[in-house]
Amino acid sequence: MRILFVASEAYPLAKTGGLADVCGALPIALNAFGHDARVLMPAYPETLAKATEVTELADLGRPLGMSPARLLKARSPDGGLNLFLLDCPPLFDRAGGPYGDSTGKDWPDNPLRFGLLGQTAARLVLDDRLADWRADILHGHDWQAGLAFAYLHAWNMRRPATVFTIHNIAYQGMFDVGWVMRLELPWSLFSIEGIEYYGSLSFLKAGCHYADRLTTVSPTYAREIQSAPQGCGLEGLLAKRSADLTGILNGADYGVWNPATDPLLSQRFAASEMKGKAKARTALEAELGLAPDPDQPILCVVSRLNAHKGMDLVLAALPDRLEKGARFVLLGTGDAEFETGFRRLADRFPDRAKVTIGYSETLAHRILAGADILLMPSRAEPCGLTQMYAYRYGVVPLVGRVGGLADSVAEPGEGERSGFLVDPVAAESLDAALDRALRLFADRPAWRTLVKRNARLDFGWERAAHSYDALYSQLLRQRGRTP
């Protein structure tokens, strides 16, 4: 099958979160089955700098009244993934991130930027003049790709089978109604049975309404979003389309997240080798200036900093734990109140708490290599990938029993996926889970057994790729085509 992924980011070409990890790894896993999966994404400056074999494929003219745009053909840095890049410098050649400037403020023309991405995806799967490659499946990811399905519906042409994946329903890409005409969408689509959402244009709703099949990134999250509050206002539509909605748990890319081969670590190790893990902990302590203490665990957070992630609960629980000897390291960025709160925590415990506001791929790997317990008491978590990486790095996850966390972590004795669950997600439950974790850490033989067993868990992408392969095949058969 020929599968076109449409996404705003894909690792290692551009990344702000788990979406990039999925769109960088899942196509490669599908290609290992003999398919031909490719990714269409914007040509950000960092993407063009990293991509290889970049050539112009087609002149797109002046779409949506913009400056000239081009469709480029390229490959990922390691050559493992074929790419289509949407090159429109006035929209994408900017300092800052994929969605906003260096201060974190969203670009005001994001509707135009990602509307053009969706329109280009629709053109690419319909127009043989753009490429000598025609997709059997158009697979869009998150709100940034949502309008691709609206354009295909509006143009009413013979089109490929379509799949839309919701990575986080809380981010819906909602914009002023004036963008409907600016994006050359017919007014007939702006209705409750279309792209309208309480008087606004919703990119996410476009994908949810017009795609043939819907997926999301864990079975539990697929159930949660069909009712309030996790459906974030779209629960009615998703419940109506429940027969078309499938939850498929994301995977971990062990080519990137493997402590035995990780090029970002100064001390590589297999998680089952506790001496290697101890050396990685010592290396992290030295790098961050953390007080050495082999008898006390290092708690860690590698996350966006907001209430959805339970960061208010972490901030409230940490002072008591640090006073009793635990250490803490954090890497993340997010709401100003939490950034300030964690900085103050580090000031209060200068040798026991180290906080880095921002994101560093290198530091993320080194924190997992050196830490013992991962704190993810999320109130909402579509899937989460860090807990999967943590297992392989010898870190035991402590998570909220929600979404993909509930599908990938279980209390010791409740299943092979061993960690600690916060249920319900509240201060008292977090304290109780921390007590259980710290008691087990103090029993070093039991802790070593847990870590070694967890390191053997396999959350690789092959499992998820099998599920998508089956979904694509079923969809093509339903449309009277042979995969």
Phi, psi and omega per residue, in radians:
M1 nan 2.533 3.042
R2 -1.756 2.089 -2.989
I3 -2.165 2.157 3.089
L4 -1.799 1.972 2.988
F5 -1.451 2.361 3.069
V6 -2.111 2.091 -3.037
A7 -2.679 2.762 3.118
S8 -1.492 -0.223 3.134
E9 -2.748 2.659 3.094
A10 -2.720 2.253 -3.141
Y11 -1.268 2.408 0.106
P12 -1.722 0.296 -3.025
L13 -1.391 -0.568 3.056
A14 -2.881 2.370 -3.087
K15 -2.620 2.305 2.909
T16 -2.144 -0.248 -3.107
G17 -3.031 -2.757 -3.035
G18 -1.128 -0.473 3.089
L19 -0.931 -0.756 -3.127
A20 -1.150 -0.682 3.120
D21 -1.082 -0.733 -3.140
V22 -1.128 -0.853 -3.034
C23 -1.327 -0.205 3.011
G24 -1.589 -0.474 -3.030
A25 -1.793 -0.705 -3.069
L26 -1.092 -0.749 3.100
P27 -1.031 -0.663 3.125
I28 -1.163 -0.692 3.093
A29 -1.120 -0.652 3.097
L30 -1.196 -0.667 3.123
N31 -1.124 -0.503 3.098
A32 -1.146 -0.331 3.073
F33 -1.513 -0.011 -3.129
G34 1.731 0.080 3.091
H35 -1.453 3.072 3.099
D36 -2.198 1.505 -3.132
A37 -1.730 2.294 -3.134
R38 -2.271 2.826 -3.077
V39 -2.097 2.279 2.946
L40 -1.804 2.187 3.122
M41 -2.611 2.890 3.118
P42 -1.176 2.637 3.094
A43 -1.569 1.279 3.025
Y44 -1.156 2.786 3.108
P45 -0.961 -0.770 -3.127
E46 -1.159 -0.536 3.126
T47 -1.205 -0.801 3.120
L48 -1.123 -0.587 -3.140
A49 -1.214 -0.517 -3.080
K50 -1.655 -0.503 -3.070
A51 -1.185 2.698 3.110
T52 -2.095 2.849 3.088
E53 0.942 0.754 -3.083
V54 -1.384 2.140 3.084
T55 -2.418 2.685 3.092
E56 -1.346 2.287 -3.135
L57 -1.776 -0.708 -3.099
A58 -2.759 2.588 2.992
D59 -1.545 2.078 -3.097
L60 -1.536 0.027 -3.114
G61 1.292 -2.468 3.116
R62 -2.071 1.266 -3.070
P63 -1.145 2.502 3.126
L64 0.934 0.530 3.104
G65 1.247 0.278 -3.105
M66 -1.484 3.107 2.969
S67 -1.124 2.910 -3.126
P68 -0.942 2.461 3.117
A69 -2.220 2.670 -3.137
R70 -2.269 2.679 2.960
L71 -1.830 2.125 -3.115
L72 -1.839 2.658 3.024
K73 -1.926 2.405 -3.079
A74 -2.762 3.135 3.052
R75 -2.324 2.735 3.097
S76 -1.196 2.847 -3.046
P77 -0.947 -0.627 -3.141
D78 -1.564 0.037 3.119
G79 1.353 0.091 -3.039
G80 -1.484 -0.128 -3.033
L81 -2.453 2.264 3.049
N82 -1.444 2.411 -3.040
L83 -2.195 2.595 2.814
F84 -2.007 2.245 -3.107
L85 -2.042 2.245 3.082
L86 -1.515 1.919 -3.065
D87 -1.826 1.883 3.059
C88 -2.494 1.535 -2.993
P89 -0.899 -0.702 3.136
P90 -1.050 -0.417 -3.127
L91 -1.682 -0.580 -2.960
F92 -2.083 -0.284 -3.119
D93 -1.537 1.394 -3.063
R94 -2.433 2.620 2.969
A95 -1.286 2.549 -3.105
G96 2.057 -2.732 -3.105
G97 -1.823 -3.107 -3.138
P98 -1.068 -0.479 -3.016
Y99 -2.047 -0.241 -3.079
G100 -2.790 3.087 -3.092
D101 -1.408 -3.049 -3.047
S102 -1.168 -0.284 3.094
T103 -1.573 -0.072 -3.121
G104 1.604 0.031 3.132
K105 -1.381 2.282 -3.120
D106 -1.052 2.502 3.016
W107 -1.138 2.274 -3.091
P108 -1.162 -0.337 3.136
D109 -1.751 0.412 3.086
N110 -0.967 -0.626 3.073
P111 -1.025 -0.690 3.125
L112 -1.234 -0.721 -3.098
R113 -1.088 -0.836 -3.068
F114 -1.604 -0.300 2.925
G115 -1.126 -0.715 3.094
L116 -1.145 -0.629 3.081
L117 -1.064 -0.790 3.128
G118 -1.134 -0.735 3.135
Q119 -1.129 -0.691 3.118
T120 -1.131 -0.677 3.084
A121 -1.061 -0.782 3.133
A122 -1.106 -0.726 3.102
R123 -1.120 -0.702 -3.066
L124 -1.126 -0.626 -3.114
V125 -1.485 -0.134 -3.107
L126 -1.935 -0.484 -2.949
D127 -1.882 1.905 3.138
D128 -1.119 -0.314 -3.096
R129 -1.306 -0.296 -3.113
L130 -1.429 -0.572 -3.099
A131 -2.754 2.691 3.083
D132 -1.568 0.632 -3.085
W133 -2.509 2.176 -3.107
R134 -2.110 2.189 -3.082
A135 -1.316 2.462 2.950
D136 -1.464 -0.547 -3.096
I137 -2.258 2.247 2.945
L138 -1.787 2.069 -3.079
H139 -2.086 1.819 -3.134
G140 -1.669 2.632 -3.041
H141 -2.219 2.054 3.045
D142 1.125 3.120 -2.926
W143 -1.051 -0.520 -3.073
Q144 -1.085 -0.400 3.124
A145 -1.777 0.008 -2.965
G146 -1.073 -0.628 -3.060
L147 -1.252 -0.260 3.075
A148 -0.944 -0.698 -3.074
F149 -1.305 -0.555 3.080
A150 -1.196 -0.744 3.106
Y151 -1.091 -0.755 3.126
L152 -1.068 -0.717 3.115
H153 -1.149 -0.756 -3.087
A154 -1.152 -0.654 -3.092
W155 -1.357 -0.312 2.987
N156 0.913 0.777 3.110
M157 -1.931 2.866 3.065
R158 -1.086 2.171 -2.976
R159 -2.286 2.889 3.082
P160 -1.281 2.955 2.989
A161 -1.138 2.597 -3.027
T162 -2.262 2.469 3.098
V163 -2.321 2.395 3.120
F164 -2.201 2.199 3.141
T165 -1.850 2.217 3.059
I166 -1.603 1.968 3.106
H167 -1.547 -0.610 3.088
N168 -2.726 1.867 -3.027
I169 -1.232 -0.229 3.119
A170 -1.203 -0.343 3.129
Y171 -1.899 1.844 -2.920
Q172 -1.940 -0.060 3.126
G173 1.049 1.043 -3.113
M174 -1.772 2.306 -3.049
F175 -2.462 2.904 -3.103
D176 -1.020 2.533 -3.107
V177 -1.012 -0.427 -3.136
G178 -1.063 -0.362 -3.138
W179 -1.264 -0.297 -3.123
V180 -1.018 -0.895 3.139
M181 -1.234 -0.671 -3.127
R182 -1.060 -0.545 -3.133
L183 -1.618 0.143 3.057
E184 1.051 0.692 3.047
L185 -1.723 2.428 3.131
P186 -1.198 2.520 -3.135
W187 -1.068 -0.411 -3.118
S188 -1.080 -0.386 3.119
L189 -1.397 -0.321 -3.070
F190 -1.493 1.399 -3.137
S191 -2.628 2.996 3.141
I192 -1.091 -0.499 3.067
E193 -1.643 0.788 -3.112
G194 -2.894 -2.211 -2.998
I195 -1.758 0.061 -3.105
E196 -1.485 2.394 3.104
Y197 -2.460 1.771 -3.121
Y198 0.847 0.851 3.058
G199 1.466 -0.031 3.133
S200 -1.987 2.857 3.009
L201 -1.509 2.168 -3.135
S202 -1.989 1.968 3.080
F203 -1.112 -0.717 -3.102
L204 -1.135 -0.724 3.140
K205 -1.110 -0.578 3.099
A206 -1.021 -0.804 3.109
G207 -1.147 -0.750 -3.114
C208 -1.140 -0.542 -3.065
H209 -1.505 -0.700 -2.949
Y210 -1.765 -0.301 3.132
A211 -1.239 2.604 3.128
D212 -1.131 -0.787 -3.132
R213 -2.286 2.593 3.122
L214 -2.053 2.464 2.991
T215 -2.299 2.785 2.929
T216 -2.430 3.112 -2.731
V217 -1.678 0.220 2.969
S218 -2.912 2.639 3.118
P219 -1.065 -0.732 -3.128
T220 -1.132 -0.719 3.124
Y221 -1.116 -0.633 3.105
A222 -1.043 -0.637 3.081
R223 -1.293 -0.721 -3.062
E224 -1.085 -0.666 -3.027
I225 -1.394 -0.013 3.081
Q226 -1.588 0.083 3.060
S227 -2.554 2.834 3.095
A228 -1.314 2.603 0.079
P229 -1.632 -0.156 -3.014
Q230 -1.173 -0.381 3.107
G231 -1.256 -0.196 3.062
C232 0.900 0.678 3.090
G233 1.659 -0.262 -3.136
L234 -1.791 0.191 -3.074
E235 -1.081 -0.583 3.129
G236 -1.104 -0.831 3.117
L237 -1.082 -0.755 -3.080
L238 -1.246 -0.628 3.057
A239 -1.131 -0.670 3.100
K240 -1.111 -0.562 -3.114
R241 -1.783 0.418 -3.038
S242 -1.011 -0.571 3.142
A243 -1.186 -0.361 -3.133
D244 -1.739 0.018 -3.034
L245 -1.875 2.230 -3.124
T246 -2.239 2.384 3.037
G247 -1.736 2.098 -3.140
I248 -2.150 2.044 -3.084
L249 -1.133 2.277 3.073
N250 -1.053 2.945 3.114
G251 -2.097 3.066 3.074
A252 -1.901 2.393 3.102
D253 -1.545 1.721 -3.088
Y254 -1.361 -0.100 2.961
G255 -1.272 -0.442 3.121
V256 -1.761 -0.705 -3.040
W257 -1.907 1.378 3.118
N258 -2.520 1.893 -3.036
P259 -1.113 -0.338 -3.137
A260 -1.323 -0.398 -3.101
T261 -2.186 0.029 -3.002
D262 -1.103 1.981 -3.120
P263 -1.248 -0.209 -3.123
L264 -1.506 -0.124 -3.133
L265 -1.656 2.434 3.022
S266 -1.395 -0.361 3.141
Q267 -2.295 1.705 3.123
R268 -1.411 2.684 -3.107
F269 -2.893 2.786 2.919
A270 -1.594 2.380 -3.039
A271 -1.051 -0.455 3.140
S272 -1.343 -0.157 3.113
E273 -1.710 1.723 -2.994
M274 -1.158 -0.493 3.082
K275 -1.134 -0.687 3.092
G276 -1.141 -0.696 3.080
K277 -1.084 -0.723 3.126
A278 -1.092 -0.691 3.106
K279 -1.151 -0.656 3.103
A280 -1.156 -0.646 3.080
R281 -1.106 -0.771 3.118
T282 -1.075 -0.691 3.121
A283 -1.121 -0.686 3.117
L284 -1.172 -0.743 3.105
E285 -1.013 -0.764 -3.127
A286 -1.182 -0.718 -3.099
E287 -1.129 -0.696 -3.060
L288 -1.692 -0.150 -3.093
G289 1.335 0.606 -3.113
L290 -1.559 2.455 -3.128
A291 -1.080 2.153 3.100
P292 -1.167 2.407 3.088
D293 -2.895 1.639 -3.062
P294 -1.159 -0.254 -3.106
D295 -1.605 -0.109 -3.107
Q296 -2.094 2.454 -3.096
P297 -1.325 2.789 2.948
I298 -1.798 2.015 3.027
L299 -1.514 2.577 -3.110
C300 -2.479 2.718 2.981
V301 -2.307 2.213 2.961
V302 -2.243 1.727 -2.880
S303 -2.922 2.837 2.807
R304 -1.182 2.603 -3.058
L305 -1.863 1.676 3.095
N306 -2.689 3.067 -3.083
A307 -1.212 -0.552 3.104
H308 -1.001 -0.589 -3.128
K309 -1.475 0.021 3.129
G310 1.284 0.435 -3.061
M311 -1.213 -0.420 3.042
D312 -1.149 -0.649 3.110
L313 -1.188 -0.701 3.113
V314 -1.094 -0.812 -3.141
L315 -1.039 -0.697 -3.118
A316 -1.235 -0.584 -3.040
A317 -1.469 -0.451 -2.961
L318 -1.198 -0.735 -3.049
P319 -0.927 -0.791 -3.138
D320 -1.096 -0.698 -3.125
R321 -1.205 -0.663 3.130
L322 -1.209 -0.656 3.104
E323 -1.106 -0.464 3.140
K324 -1.585 0.028 3.005
G325 2.093 -0.288 3.134
A326 -1.125 2.748 3.032
R327 -1.978 2.845 -3.051
F328 -2.575 2.366 3.031
V329 -2.298 2.524 -3.108
L330 -2.399 2.450 2.960
L331 -2.329 2.102 3.133
G332 3.037 3.000 3.082
T333 -2.575 2.716 -3.125
G334 2.977 -2.363 -3.071
D335 -1.141 2.442 -3.045
A336 -1.015 -0.647 -3.092
E337 -1.106 -0.611 -3.132
F338 -1.402 -0.647 3.047
E339 -1.016 -0.797 3.124
T340 -1.133 -0.755 -3.120
G341 -1.075 -0.732 -3.139
F342 -1.280 -0.585 3.046
R343 -1.077 -0.741 3.128
R344 -1.139 -0.634 3.086
L345 -1.084 -0.745 3.124
A346 -1.146 -0.634 3.095
D347 -1.158 -0.613 -3.109
R348 -1.286 -0.574 -3.129
F349 -2.180 1.231 -2.961
P350 -1.101 -0.468 -3.138
D351 -1.778 -0.024 -3.103
R352 -2.112 -0.178 3.125
A353 -2.365 2.213 3.132
K354 -2.197 2.163 -3.013
V355 -2.147 2.202 3.061
T356 -2.064 1.970 3.105
I357 -1.556 2.084 -3.066
G358 2.395 -2.853 3.076
Y359 -2.451 2.360 3.080
S360 -2.441 2.069 3.123
E361 -1.049 -0.694 -3.130
T362 -1.103 -0.843 -3.115
L363 -1.164 -0.598 3.098
A364 -1.023 -0.772 3.126
H365 -1.153 -0.729 -3.077
R366 -1.243 -0.551 3.074
I367 -1.135 -0.804 3.123
L368 -1.126 -0.599 3.126
A369 -1.128 -0.620 -3.033
G370 -1.734 -0.314 -3.052
A371 -1.460 2.958 -3.125
D372 -2.006 -0.652 -3.061
I373 -2.319 2.219 3.105
L374 -1.671 2.223 3.136
L375 -1.734 1.987 3.089
M376 -2.413 1.091 -3.116
P377 -1.406 1.002 -3.009
S378 -1.188 2.501 3.006
R379 -1.466 -0.453 3.071
A380 -2.544 2.301 -3.122
E381 -2.684 1.727 -3.100
P382 -0.879 -0.861 3.069
C383 -2.421 -1.094 -2.985
G384 1.444 2.337 3.077
L385 -2.031 -0.467 -3.045
T386 -1.055 -0.628 3.128
Q387 -1.126 -0.567 3.100
M388 -1.238 -0.735 3.079
Y389 -1.084 -0.681 -3.057
A390 -1.017 -0.757 -3.141
Y391 -0.912 -0.843 -3.051
R392 -1.196 -0.434 -3.113
Y393 -1.655 0.162 3.100
G394 1.344 0.446 3.121
V395 -1.935 2.335 -3.120
V396 -1.660 2.153 -3.097
P397 -1.400 2.460 3.018
L398 -2.117 1.925 -2.871
V399 -2.383 2.815 2.976
G400 -1.279 2.546 3.128
R401 -1.461 1.282 -3.136
V402 -2.482 2.712 2.991
G403 0.800 -2.408 -3.111
G404 -1.187 -0.324 3.065
L405 -1.153 -0.702 3.103
A406 -1.171 -0.437 -3.141
D407 -1.523 -0.154 -3.050
S408 -2.227 -0.043 -3.135
V409 -2.355 2.405 3.038
A410 -2.411 2.691 3.066
E411 -1.116 2.577 3.058
P412 -0.923 2.259 -3.101
G413 1.658 -0.282 3.136
E414 -1.661 -0.188 -3.122
G415 3.017 3.076 -3.085
E416 -1.298 -0.343 -3.138
R417 -1.549 1.808 -2.935
S418 -1.864 2.199 3.048
G419 -2.862 -2.632 -3.108
F420 -2.325 2.302 -3.034
L421 -1.869 2.356 3.054
V422 -1.723 1.904 -3.041
D423 -2.634 1.978 -0.018
P424 -1.293 2.932 -3.122
V425 -1.357 1.682 -3.085
A426 -2.718 2.888 -3.057
A427 -1.007 -0.791 -3.096
E428 -1.114 -0.684 -3.136
S429 -1.206 -0.647 3.103
L430 -1.143 -0.761 3.111
D431 -1.059 -0.714 -3.138
A432 -1.158 -0.706 3.125
A433 -1.159 -0.684 3.081
L434 -1.109 -0.695 3.096
D435 -1.045 -0.782 3.140
R436 -1.108 -0.719 -3.115
A437 -1.154 -0.765 -3.087
L438 -1.235 -0.591 3.067
R439 -1.125 -0.736 3.133
L440 -1.203 -0.652 3.104
F441 -1.064 -0.628 3.136
A442 -1.184 -0.402 3.063
D443 -1.599 1.480 -2.952
R444 -1.047 -0.708 3.084
P445 -1.056 -0.734 3.135
A446 -1.155 -0.671 3.115
W447 -1.125 -0.760 3.129
R448 -1.080 -0.700 3.113
T449 -1.088 -0.755 3.125
L450 -1.085 -0.843 -3.101
V451 -1.093 -0.753 -3.124
K452 -1.146 -0.698 3.113
R453 -1.148 -0.756 3.136
N454 -1.085 -0.624 -3.091
A455 -1.115 -0.354 -3.140
R456 -1.527 -0.144 3.132
L457 -1.134 2.481 -3.094
D458 -2.054 1.852 3.039
F459 -1.905 0.504 -3.115
G460 -1.088 2.880 -3.034
W461 -1.272 -0.209 -3.094
E462 -1.039 -0.722 3.141
R463 -1.055 -0.861 -3.138
A464 -1.142 -0.670 3.136
A465 -1.086 -0.665 3.065
H466 -1.037 -0.733 -3.126
S467 -1.153 -0.742 3.102
Y468 -1.181 -0.656 3.083
D469 -1.007 -0.787 3.127
A470 -1.143 -0.714 3.134
L471 -1.114 -0.817 3.115
Y472 -1.031 -0.802 -3.098
S473 -1.083 -0.773 3.111
Q474 -1.075 -0.734 -3.120
L475 -1.116 -0.742 3.132
L476 -1.165 -0.673 3.091
R477 -1.095 -0.689 3.114
Q478 -1.100 -0.494 3.129
R479 -1.610 0.170 3.060
G480 1.357 0.426 -3.136
R481 -2.117 2.611 3.139
T482 -1.658 2.140 3.125
P483 -1.159 nan nan
